[in-house]
């Protein structure tokens, strides 16, 4: 019983970790595009 509960809990934890990982990857790509945009603006000056 306890083992089954811990397995369910671990799978939920892994799922939440994957969601967080995907969100951080999305944020990194967004941050990179913003930096690229700023760099292009500085390059034009």
C-alpha positions as CSV (number, residue, x, y, z in Angstrom):
1,X,0.0,0.0,0.0
2,X,2.7,2.5,1.0
3,X,4.8,1.4,-2.0
4,X,2.0,2.1,-4.4
5,X,1.3,5.5,-2.8
6,X,5.0,6.4,-3.1
7,X,5.1,5.3,-6.8
8,X,2.1,7.5,-7.6
9,X,3.7,10.4,-5.7
10,X,7.0,10.0,-7.5
11,X,5.2,10.0,-10.9
12,X,3.4,13.2,-10.0
13,X,6.7,14.7,-8.9
14,X,8.4,13.7,-12.1
15,X,5.5,15.2,-14.1
16,X,5.7,18.5,-12.2
17,X,9.4,18.5,-12.8
18,X,8.9,18.0,-16.5
19,X,6.5,20.9,-16.6
20,X,8.9,23.1,-14.7
21,X,11.7,22.1,-17.1
22,X,9.6,22.9,-20.2
23,X,8.7,26.3,-18.7
24,X,12.3,27.1,-18.0
25,X,13.3,26.1,-21.5
26,X,10.6,28.3,-22.9
27,X,11.8,31.2,-20.7
28,X,15.4,30.7,-21.9
29,X,14.4,30.8,-25.5
30,X,12.3,33.9,-24.9
31,X,15.2,35.5,-23.0
32,X,17.6,34.7,-25.9
33,X,15.3,36.3,-28.4
34,X,15.1,39.4,-26.3
35,X,18.8,39.6,-26.0
36,X,19.2,39.1,-29.7
37,X,16.7,42.0,-30.3
38,X,18.6,44.3,-27.9
39,X,21.9,43.3,-29.6
40,X,20.4,44.1,-33.0
41,X,19.2,47.5,-31.7
42,X,22.6,48.3,-30.3
43,X,24.2,47.2,-33.6
44,X,22.0,49.7,-35.5
45,X,23.2,52.6,-33.4
